């Protein structure tokens, strides 16, 4: 290969979003399809040019084709590339058939599909399941296959919960795709096409225009001013990454590669460093305005506007991160660390200069938040934010480049790269959403979800706390190894309705399930986020996972407050009620931190820690009397400790140089 060809391949790979491509044709086709996908979705959003079913088919079709082209780009063996090309071609057959036959499918053959309809439905199901398995692991596709088997052979199963009348083969395929336009082509795919894809496009635009680098720099600015240094960098950076990334594992891998070695360098143990990054990255999924994929699924199930979901998540997310910030600060104090004494190691960042250089990123995020709070449909709000961001980025690049032809080309390249990045991410999400749609459809039409919900109510015997524990354990069990979106959806089908039946407001019930679905990423025995963090830190997995659970305690406690104090997410009561409930919960979690870490101004004695722990539990318990007692006990103990420790020297010592650290 000549030098010129190598340069062209490198440029093509960079634009496509990979380090190296194994097929230039695949990369070229992927870029063309990605740009076409963005154009089609923008037109549909503004002009509604296609019927809903046809648009869902095109959305899934674009996604499957882009997914296979991504696999072709990465495949090193010719035989493997040939297999992906063949599956991509079969995908085109299914997509084109459904698009052309759409009028007949919905008007004539909606309940009497012919042999070709059934064959195409099976084909679409097969190519989507195979792609989802390659992209997300085989757990979700296998669950979908088990769901289909359950739908067909359910009449053979014993018991009142599992048994059902059975679904014929043709109806089963109809529920999975055509001609009913459910399952792969159902409501979840509609949500993916109209809303989720636009947010993935926004995330792609942020990444392509430098948001990740800016976020890490913001974290470093905070780290230089705090004794916990790199640990606070991890907390701030990973929380802000929630506006860009829809994946907990991606958050850990991206920011953790920087922050975990820094935390170890300054004296934090490897398992603590890995746990901090895992917990902070998991919190990125509950941090508005984007909140990861599962938040969009709340909208799809409940019909509640995304702006309401986002607003309800603000106060709990603040409490979650406040607890983590205090926890790492107290740990650094107990270890005698003070990163401020070696702040140059964290890098000098001129915040004013960085903010001026990246003002267009902030403007786009602020516009998105504003539009969401005004009630504009979420997909429209995200698209407007994308257009503003890319227009401002082009302007900045051209101005900084002196209005030269090179600067114009560079600005256009970044814009195109943003679209390709967003389309790749959106396509990958659309595939798994479609497969989850099959599971949801089968669990619904067989009545399994409703029967299981009733069984949970009977087991709880009308006690909300018991039901909450059952639903929480279900979320954690179903979340073992599954993406948050899948575990949330499975439990939301039967757990949330049971909670609602006992009087919990619908949004509070789904927020309960949403939180525990997210926390499954750090809960042993699988704990994928803790696993990635432990691998980067070269730490023991189990120690990392259990420390992560301890650092994420508010995440496990807050959902129960949603049940008994729906004022915290703002579901009930006035704004004043919400602020009061949030302040008490915040105070309780901070006191819990003091008790667990054994430190306030200075080290706490055991006789101080035990009553502080009890006071913290009393504050978290949603009862005015226990709040008064717990607040009084905590106030007296902390005030006494402050008087005793006044004037005592700071215990922090300078961090030893790397050569002296073990």
RASULGI-V857753 format. One record per residue. N is the residue number from 0. RES is the residue in one letter. PHI is phi in radians with two decimals (none if undefined). NEAR is the number of other C-alpha atoms within 10 Angstrom. Layout:
{{N & RES & PHI & NEAR} {N & RES & PHI & NEAR}}
This chain:
{{0 & X & none & 5} {1 & X & -1.30 & 7} {2 & X & -1.08 & 8} {3 & X & -1.14 & 9} {4 & X & -1.15 & 10} {5 & X & -1.11 & 11} {6 & X & -1.12 & 11} {7 & X & -1.15 & 13} {8 & X & -1.10 & 19} {9 & X & -1.12 & 16} {10 & X & -1.13 & 15} {11 & X & -1.14 & 19} {12 & X & -1.11 & 20} {13 & X & -1.09 & 15} {14 & X & -1.20 & 20} {15 & X & -1.32 & 28} {16 & X & 1.76 & 19} {17 & X & -2.25 & 16} {18 & X & -1.28 & 13} {19 & X & -2.66 & 16} {20 & X & -1.89 & 22} {21 & X & -1.60 & 19} {22 & X & -2.58 & 19} {23 & X & -1.13 & 16} {24 & X & -1.13 & 13} {25 & X & -1.11 & 22} {26 & X & -1.15 & 25} {27 & X & -1.09 & 16} {28 & X & -1.18 & 15} {29 & X & -1.08 & 24} {30 & X & -1.06 & 25} {31 & X & -1.09 & 14} {32 & X & -1.17 & 20} {33 & X & -1.09 & 27} {34 & X & -1.14 & 18} {35 & X & -1.14 & 16} {36 & X & -1.08 & 24} {37 & X & -1.07 & 20} {38 & X & -1.09 & 13} {39 & X & -1.09 & 17} {40 & X & -1.18 & 22} {41 & X & -1.14 & 17} {42 & X & -1.09 & 13} {43 & X & -1.12 & 17} {44 & X & -1.15 & 17} {45 & X & -1.53 & 9} {46 & X & -2.00 & 9} {47 & X & 0.88 & 13} {48 & X & -1.44 & 13} {49 & X & -2.16 & 13} {50 & X & -1.03 & 11} {51 & X & -0.99 & 17} {52 & X & -1.11 & 24} {53 & X & -1.12 & 20} {54 & X & -1.16 & 22} {55 & X & -1.07 & 25} {56 & X & -1.09 & 26} {57 & X & -1.16 & 22} {58 & X & -1.05 & 26} {59 & X & -1.16 & 28} {60 & X & -1.10 & 25} {61 & X & -0.97 & 25} {62 & X & -1.13 & 26} {63 & X & -1.15 & 27} {64 & X & -1.11 & 28} {65 & X & -1.09 & 28} {66 & X & -1.06 & 25} {67 & X & -1.21 & 28} {68 & X & -1.15 & 25} {69 & X & -1.08 & 24} {70 & X & -1.12 & 20} {71 & X & -1.13 & 26} {72 & X & -0.99 & 22} {73 & X & -1.61 & 18} {74 & X & -1.27 & 17} {75 & X & -1.57 & 13} {76 & X & -1.59 & 10} {77 & X & -1.00 & 11} {78 & X & -1.11 & 10} {79 & X & -1.15 & 14} {80 & X & -1.06 & 21} {81 & X & -1.08 & 13} {82 & X & -1.09 & 13} {83 & X & -1.19 & 22} {84 & X & -1.07 & 18} {85 & X & -1.10 & 13} {86 & X & -1.19 & 21} {87 & X & -1.11 & 21} {88 & X & -1.12 & 13} {89 & X & -1.11 & 17} {90 & X & -1.08 & 25} {91 & X & -1.06 & 17} {92 & X & -1.02 & 14} {93 & X & -1.11 & 21} {94 & X & -1.15 & 23} {95 & X & -1.12 & 14} {96 & X & -1.04 & 14} {97 & X & -1.12 & 23} {98 & X & -1.13 & 17} {99 & X & -1.25 & 11} {100 & X & -1.53 & 14} {101 & X & -0.93 & 20} {102 & X & -1.01 & 15} {103 & X & -1.20 & 13} {104 & X & -1.11 & 21} {105 & X & -1.57 & 15} {106 & X & -1.82 & 10} {107 & X & -1.97 & 12} {108 & X & -1.95 & 17} {109 & X & -1.13 & 17} {110 & X & -2.08 & 15} {111 & X & -2.28 & 13} {112 & X & -1.17 & 20} {113 & X & -1.54 & 13} {114 & X & -1.08 & 10} {115 & X & -1.15 & 10} {116 & X & -1.05 & 23} {117 & X & -1.10 & 20} {118 & X & -1.10 & 15} {119 & X & -1.18 & 21} {120 & X & -1.06 & 23} {121 & X & -1.12 & 19} {122 & X & -1.09 & 18} {123 & X & -1.09 & 25} {124 & X & -1.10 & 22} {125 & X & -1.14 & 16} {126 & X & -1.16 & 20} {127 & X & -1.29 & 26} {128 & X & -1.12 & 24} {129 & X & -1.10 & 15} {130 & X & -1.13 & 25} {131 & X & -1.06 & 25} {132 & X & -1.10 & 18} {133 & X & -1.22 & 13} {134 & X & -1.46 & 17} {135 & X & -2.04 & 16} {136 & X & 1.60 & 15} {137 & X & -1.56 & 16} {138 & X & -1.11 & 14} {139 & X & -1.15 & 22} {140 & X & -1.02 & 24} {141 & X & -1.13 & 13} {142 & X & -1.10 & 15} {143 & X & -1.12 & 22} {144 & X & -1.14 & 17} {145 & X & -1.08 & 14} {146 & X & -1.08 & 20} {147 & X & -1.12 & 23} {148 & X & -1.11 & 15} {149 & X & -1.11 & 22} {150 & X & -1.09 & 25} {151 & X & -1.44 & 20} {152 & X & -1.86 & 16} {153 & X & -1.06 & 18} {154 & X & -1.21 & 14} {155 & X & -1.51 & 13} {156 & X & -1.48 & 14} {157 & X & -1.51 & 10} {158 & X & 1.53 & 8} {159 & X & -1.33 & 11} {160 & X & -1.40 & 16} {161 & X & -1.42 & 17} {162 & X & -1.21 & 18} {163 & X & -2.61 & 21} {164 & X & -1.25 & 13} {165 & X & 1.62 & 17} {166 & X & -2.14 & 21} {167 & X & -1.14 & 12} {168 & X & -1.03 & 13} {169 & X & -1.11 & 21} {170 & X & -1.14 & 19} {171 & X & -1.09 & 23} {172 & X & -1.16 & 25} {173 & X & -1.06 & 23} {174 & X & -1.21 & 25} {175 & X & -1.49 & 30} {176 & X & -2.80 & 26} {177 & X & -1.99 & 32} {178 & X & -1.63 & 29} {179 & X & -1.39 & 20} {180 & X & 0.94 & 22} {181 & X & -2.12 & 23} {182 & X & 1.07 & 27} {183 & X & -0.99 & 32} {184 & X & -1.99 & 29} {185 & X & -1.65 & 24} {186 & X & -1.11 & 20} {187 & X & -1.16 & 27} {188 & X & -1.15 & 30} {189 & X & -1.09 & 23} {190 & X & -1.10 & 20} {191 & X & -1.05 & 28} {192 & X & -1.24 & 25} {193 & X & -1.55 & 22} {194 & X & -2.20 & 24} {195 & X & -1.06 & 27} {196 & X & -1.03 & 28} {197 & X & -1.16 & 28} {198 & X & -1.27 & 31} {199 & X & -1.13 & 29} {200 & X & -1.15 & 26} {201 & X & -1.12 & 32} {202 & X & -1.09 & 28} {203 & X & -1.10 & 25} {204 & X & -1.15 & 29} {205 & X & -1.10 & 25} {206 & X & -1.11 & 20} {207 & X & -1.22 & 22} {208 & X & -1.78 & 23} {209 & X & 1.70 & 13} {210 & X & -1.17 & 21} {211 & X & -1.10 & 21} {212 & X & -1.08 & 13} {213 & X & -1.14 & 19} {214 & X & -1.10 & 21} {215 & X & -1.09 & 21} {216 & X & -1.14 & 21} {217 & X & -1.07 & 20} {218 & X & -1.07 & 26} {219 & X & -1.19 & 27} {220 & X & -1.07 & 22} {221 & X & -1.16 & 19} {222 & X & -1.05 & 24} {223 & X & -1.17 & 25} {224 & X & -1.83 & 15} {225 & X & -2.30 & 20} {226 & X & -1.13 & 24} {227 & X & -1.37 & 29} {228 & X & 0.82 & 31} {229 & X & -1.04 & 31} {230 & X & -1.13 & 34} {231 & X & -1.24 & 29} {232 & X & -1.03 & 30} {233 & X & -1.09 & 31} {234 & X & -1.10 & 29} {235 & X & -1.18 & 24} {236 & X & -1.10 & 29} {237 & X & -1.20 & 35} {238 & X & -1.11 & 28} {239 & X & -1.20 & 26} {240 & X & -1.09 & 32} {241 & X & -1.08 & 26} {242 & X & -1.40 & 24} {243 & X & -2.02 & 27} {244 & X & -1.77 & 28} {245 & X & -1.78 & 23} {246 & X & -2.30 & 21} {247 & X & -1.10 & 27} {248 & X & -1.09 & 21} {249 & X & -1.11 & 15} {250 & X & -1.08 & 28} {251 & X & -1.07 & 32} {252 & X & -1.16 & 20} {253 & X & -1.37 & 16} {254 & X & -1.36 & 22} {255 & X & -1.13 & 28} {256 & X & -1.06 & 15} {257 & X & -1.67 & 16} {258 & X & -1.38 & 31} {259 & X & -1.12 & 31} {260 & X & -1.05 & 18} {261 & X & -1.13 & 20} {262 & X & -1.07 & 27} {263 & X & -1.11 & 21} {264 & X & -1.07 & 20} {265 & X & -1.59 & 24} {266 & X & 1.95 & 22} {267 & X & -1.28 & 22} {268 & X & -1.17 & 17} {269 & X & -1.01 & 23} {270 & X & -1.21 & 27} {271 & X & -1.20 & 27} {272 & X & -1.08 & 30} {273 & X & -1.12 & 36} {274 & X & -1.18 & 34} {275 & X & -1.02 & 32} {276 & X & -1.13 & 35} {277 & X & -1.10 & 36} {278 & X & -1.20 & 34} {279 & X & -1.11 & 32} {280 & X & -1.23 & 36} {281 & X & -1.09 & 30} {282 & X & -1.12 & 30} {283 & X & -1.04 & 30} {284 & X & -1.40 & 32} {285 & X & -1.92 & 28} {286 & X & -1.67 & 26} {287 & X & -1.08 & 23} {288 & X & -1.61 & 24} {289 & X & -1.55 & 29} {290 & X & 1.17 & 25} {291 & X & 1.29 & 28} {292 & X & -1.31 & 23} {293 & X & -1.09 & 24} {294 & X & -1.09 & 26} {295 & X & -1.17 & 24} {296 & X & -1.25 & 24} {297 & X & -1.02 & 23} {298 & X & -1.07 & 21} {299 & X & -1.12 & 19} {300 & X & -1.40 & 15} {301 & X & -1.63 & 11} {302 & X & 1.38 & 9} {303 & X & -1.25 & 14} {304 & X & -1.01 & 18} {305 & X & -1.06 & 25} {306 & X & -1.06 & 22} {307 & X & -1.18 & 17} {308 & X & -1.10 & 23} {309 & X & -1.09 & 21} {310 & X & -1.14 & 18} {311 & X & -1.14 & 21} {312 & X & -1.52 & 22} {313 & X & -1.11 & 17} {314 & X & -1.10 & 19} {315 & X & -1.03 & 25} {316 & X & -1.14 & 22} {317 & X & -1.10 & 16} {318 & X & -1.10 & 21} {319 & X & -1.00 & 25} {320 & X & -1.31 & 23} {321 & X & -1.09 & 16} {322 & X & -1.03 & 24} {323 & X & -1.18 & 27} {324 & X & -1.06 & 21} {325 & X & -1.15 & 19} {326 & X & -1.07 & 25} {327 & X & -1.25 & 25} {328 & X & -1.14 & 20} {329 & X & -1.14 & 24} {330 & X & -1.12 & 18} {331 & X & -1.13 & 22} {332 & X & -1.18 & 22} {333 & X & -1.13 & 17} {334 & X & -1.48 & 15} {335 & X & 1.28 & 17} {336 & X & -1.67 & 23} {337 & X & -2.65 & 24} {338 & X & -1.18 & 26} {339 & X & -1.11 & 18} {340 & X & -1.37 & 17} {341 & X & -2.37 & 17} {342 & X & -1.09 & 19} {343 & X & -1.08 & 11} {344 & X & -1.10 & 15} {345 & X & -1.42 & 20} {346 & X & 1.59 & 13} {347 & X & -1.53 & 12} {348 & X & -2.13 & 15} {349 & X & -1.50 & 11} {350 & X & -1.07 & 15} {351 & X & -1.09 & 9} {352 & X & -1.13 & 10} {353 & X & -1.13 & 13} {354 & X & -1.12 & 14} {355 & X & -1.17 & 10} {356 & X & -1.28 & 13} {357 & X & -2.11 & 18} {358 & X & -1.07 & 15} {359 & X & -1.18 & 21} {360 & X & -1.13 & 24} {361 & X & -1.12 & 14} {362 & X & -1.09 & 15} {363 & X & -1.18 & 22} {364 & X & -1.15 & 21} {365 & X & -1.12 & 14} {366 & X & -1.10 & 19} {367 & X & -1.03 & 24} {368 & X & -1.07 & 20} {369 & X & -1.09 & 14} {370 & X & -1.14 & 19} {371 & X & -1.14 & 23} {372 & X & -1.32 & 18} {373 & X & -1.49 & 10} {374 & X & 1.65 & 13} {375 & X & -1.12 & 16} {376 & X & -0.89 & 16} {377 & X & -1.03 & 23} {378 & X & -1.10 & 22} {379 & X & -1.11 & 20} {380 & X & -1.06 & 22} {381 & X & -1.14 & 29} {382 & X & -1.15 & 21} {383 & X & -1.07 & 17} {384 & X & -1.14 & 26} {385 & X & -1.08 & 27} {386 & X & -1.11 & 15} {387 & X & -1.12 & 19} {388 & X & -1.04 & 25} {389 & X & -1.24 & 26} {390 & X & -1.13 & 14} {391 & X & -1.18 & 18} {392 & X & -1.13 & 23} {393 & X & -1.08 & 22} {394 & X & -1.07 & 17} {395 & X & -1.10 & 18} {396 & X & -1.09 & 19} {397 & X & -1.20 & 20} {398 & X & -1.15 & 13} {399 & X & -1.12 & 12} {400 & X & -1.53 & 15} {401 & X & 1.28 & 12} {402 & X & 0.99 & 12} {403 & X & -1.56 & 12} {404 & X & -1.10 & 11} {405 & X & -1.11 & 13} {406 & X & -1.20 & 19} {407 & X & -1.14 & 18} {408 & X & -1.08 & 14} {409 & X & -1.12 & 16} {410 & X & -1.12 & 22} {411 & X & -1.15 & 17} {412 & X & -1.08 & 14} {413 & X & -1.12 & 20} {414 & X & -1.13 & 21} {415 & X & -1.07 & 20} {416 & X & -1.08 & 24} {417 & X & -1.08 & 27} {418 & X & -1.10 & 27} {419 & X & -1.15 & 28} {420 & X & -1.04 & 27} {421 & X & -1.14 & 27} {422 & X & -1.15 & 29} {423 & X & -1.07 & 27} {424 & X & -1.13 & 21} {425 & X & -1.12 & 28} {426 & X & -1.15 & 27} {427 & X & -1.11 & 23} {428 & X & -1.17 & 22} {429 & X & -1.05 & 29} {430 & X & -1.12 & 28} {431 & X & -1.22 & 24} {432 & X & -1.08 & 26} {433 & X & -1.09 & 28} {434 & X & -1.18 & 27} {435 & X & -1.05 & 24} {436 & X & -1.02 & 26} {437 & X & -1.14 & 29} {438 & X & -1.05 & 24} {439 & X & -1.06 & 24} {440 & X & -1.09 & 23} {441 & X & -1.17 & 26} {442 & X & -1.10 & 20} {443 & X & -1.41 & 14} {444 & X & -1.22 & 15} {445 & X & -1.41 & 21} {446 & X & 1.41 & 15} {447 & X & -1.06 & 21} {448 & X & -1.07 & 23} {449 & X & -1.15 & 18} {450 & X & -1.16 & 15} {451 & X & -1.17 & 18} {452 & X & -1.08 & 23} {453 & X & -1.13 & 18} {454 & X & -1.13 & 16} {455 & X & -1.14 & 19} {456 & X & -1.10 & 22} {457 & X & -1.14 & 13} {458 & X & -1.13 & 13} {459 & X & -1.31 & 17} {460 & X & 0.95 & 11} {461 & X & 1.43 & 13} {462 & X & -1.63 & 12} {463 & X & -1.16 & 20} {464 & X & -1.13 & 14} {465 & X & -1.13 & 15} {466 & X & -1.11 & 21} {467 & X & -1.05 & 22} {468 & X & -1.13 & 13} {469 & X & -1.09 & 16} {470 & X & -1.15 & 24} {471 & X & -1.08 & 23} {472 & X & -1.10 & 15} {473 & X & -1.10 & 20} {474 & X & -1.06 & 28} {475 & X & -1.18 & 24} {476 & X & -1.21 & 20} {477 & X & -1.20 & 19} {478 & X & -1.46 & 26} {479 & X & -1.17 & 20} {480 & X & 1.45 & 19} {481 & X & -1.69 & 21} {482 & X & -1.07 & 25} {483 & X & -0.93 & 28} {484 & X & -1.04 & 23} {485 & X & -1.19 & 25} {486 & X & -1.14 & 27} {487 & X & -1.07 & 32} {488 & X & -1.15 & 26} {489 & X & -1.07 & 21} {490 & X & -1.33 & 26} {491 & X & -1.09 & 28} {492 & X & -1.17 & 20} {493 & X & -2.07 & 23} {494 & X & -1.34 & 30} {495 & X & -1.09 & 26} {496 & X & -1.03 & 21} {497 & X & -1.14 & 26} {498 & X & -1.11 & 27} {499 & X & -1.09 & 16} {500 & X & -1.09 & 16} {501 & X & -1.60 & 14} {502 & X & 1.72 & 12} {503 & X & -1.32 & 21} {504 & X & -0.99 & 18} {505 & X & -1.02 & 17} {506 & X & -1.20 & 22} {507 & X & -1.09 & 29} {508 & X & -1.11 & 25} {509 & X & -1.28 & 30} {510 & X & -1.13 & 26} {511 & X & -1.02 & 28} {512 & X & -1.13 & 28} {513 & X & -1.03 & 28} {514 & X & -1.13 & 27} {515 & X & -1.21 & 27} {516 & X & -1.11 & 31} {517 & X & -1.17 & 27} {518 & X & -1.23 & 26} {519 & X & -1.08 & 30} {520 & X & -1.23 & 29} {521 & X & -2.11 & 28} {522 & X & -1.73 & 22} {523 & X & -1.06 & 20} {524 & X & -1.61 & 16} {525 & X & -1.61 & 19} {526 & X & 0.84 & 26} {527 & X & -1.06 & 24} {528 & X & -1.17 & 31} {529 & X & -1.15 & 34} {530 & X & -1.12 & 26} {531 & X & -1.13 & 21} {532 & X & -1.07 & 34} {533 & X & -1.15 & 26} {534 & X & -1.11 & 17} {535 & X & -1.15 & 21} {536 & X & -1.41 & 26} {537 & X & 0.99 & 14} {538 & X & -2.03 & 19} {539 & X & -1.17 & 14} {540 & X & -1.10 & 24} {541 & X & -1.14 & 17} {542 & X & -1.10 & 16} {543 & X & -1.09 & 29} {544 & X & -1.14 & 30} {545 & X & -1.23 & 20} {546 & X & -1.15 & 20} {547 & X & -1.08 & 29} {548 & X & -1.07 & 22} {549 & X & -1.14 & 17} {550 & X & -1.26 & 25} {551 & X & -1.77 & 26} {552 & X & -0.90 & 18} {553 & X & -1.02 & 25} {554 & X & -1.10 & 26} {555 & X & -1.50 & 17} {556 & X & -1.56 & 16} {557 & X & -1.02 & 24} {558 & X & -0.98 & 26} {559 & X & -1.23 & 22} {560 & X & -1.19 & 22} {561 & X & -1.04 & 23} {562 & X & -1.27 & 24} {563 & X & -1.75 & 16} {564 & X & -2.35 & 24} {565 & X & -1.13 & 23} {566 & X & -1.16 & 23} {567 & X & -1.09 & 30} {568 & X & -1.41 & 28} {569 & X & 1.35 & 25} {570 & X & -1.33 & 21} {571 & X & -2.29 & 14} {572 & X & 1.39 & 12} {573 & X & -1.59 & 11} {574 & X & -1.10 & 13} {575 & X & -1.10 & 11} {576 & X & -1.06 & 16} {577 & X & -1.11 & 19} {578 & X & -1.15 & 16} {579 & X & -1.15 & 14} {580 & X & -1.09 & 21} {581 & X & -1.17 & 22} {582 & X & -1.11 & 15} {583 & X & -1.13 & 20} {584 & X & -1.12 & 26} {585 & X & -1.09 & 23} {586 & X & -1.06 & 19} {587 & X & -1.09 & 27} {588 & X & -1.21 & 27} {589 & X & -1.16 & 21} {590 & X & -1.06 & 27} {591 & X & -1.05 & 25} {592 & X & -1.06 & 25} {593 & X & -1.01 & 23} {594 & X & -1.18 & 23} {595 & X & -1.24 & 17} {596 & X & -1.49 & 18} {597 & X & 1.29 & 20} {598 & X & -2.66 & 19} {599 & X & -2.25 & 18} {600 & X & -1.32 & 17} {601 & X & -2.29 & 19} {602 & X & -1.24 & 18} {603 & X & -1.67 & 19} {604 & X & -1.37 & 12} {605 & X & -1.06 & 11} {606 & X & -1.18 & 8} {607 & X & -1.53 & 18} {608 & X & -1.18 & 21} {609 & X & -1.10 & 15} {610 & X & -1.14 & 16} {611 & X & -1.13 & 28} {612 & X & -1.08 & 21} {613 & X & -1.11 & 18} {614 & X & -1.11 & 26} {615 & X & -1.10 & 29} {616 & X & -1.10 & 19} {617 & X & -1.11 & 21} {618 & X & -1.21 & 28} {619 & X & -1.28 & 25} {620 & X & -1.10 & 21} {621 & X & -1.33 & 18} {622 & X & -2.50 & 12} {623 & X & -0.98 & 11} {624 & X & -1.18 & 12} {625 & X & -1.16 & 17} {626 & X & -1.09 & 21} {627 & X & -1.14 & 15} {628 & X & -1.16 & 14} {629 & X & -1.10 & 24} {630 & X & -1.12 & 20} {631 & X & -1.15 & 13} {632 & X & -1.09 & 17} {633 & X & -1.10 & 23} {634 & X & -1.07 & 15} {635 & X & -1.12 & 11} {636 & X & -1.13 & 14} {637 & X & -1.23 & 18} {638 & X & -1.13 & 11} {639 & X & -1.07 & 11} {640 & X & -1.08 & 18} {641 & X & -1.11 & 14} {642 & X & -1.14 & 10} {643 & X & -1.16 & 12} {644 & X & -1.55 & 14} {645 & X & -1.04 & 10} {646 & X & 1.42 & 8} {647 & X & -1.23 & 9} {648 & X & -1.19 & 8} {649 & X & -1.14 & 10} {650 & X & -1.38 & 13} {651 & X & -1.16 & 16} {652 & X & -2.16 & 13} {653 & X & -1.11 & 13} {654 & X & -1.19 & 19} {655 & X & -1.16 & 13} {656 & X & -1.10 & 11} {657 & X & -0.95 & 11} {658 & X & -1.17 & 7} {659 & X & -1.71 & 7} {660 & X & -1.59 & 11} {661 & X & -1.80 & 8}}
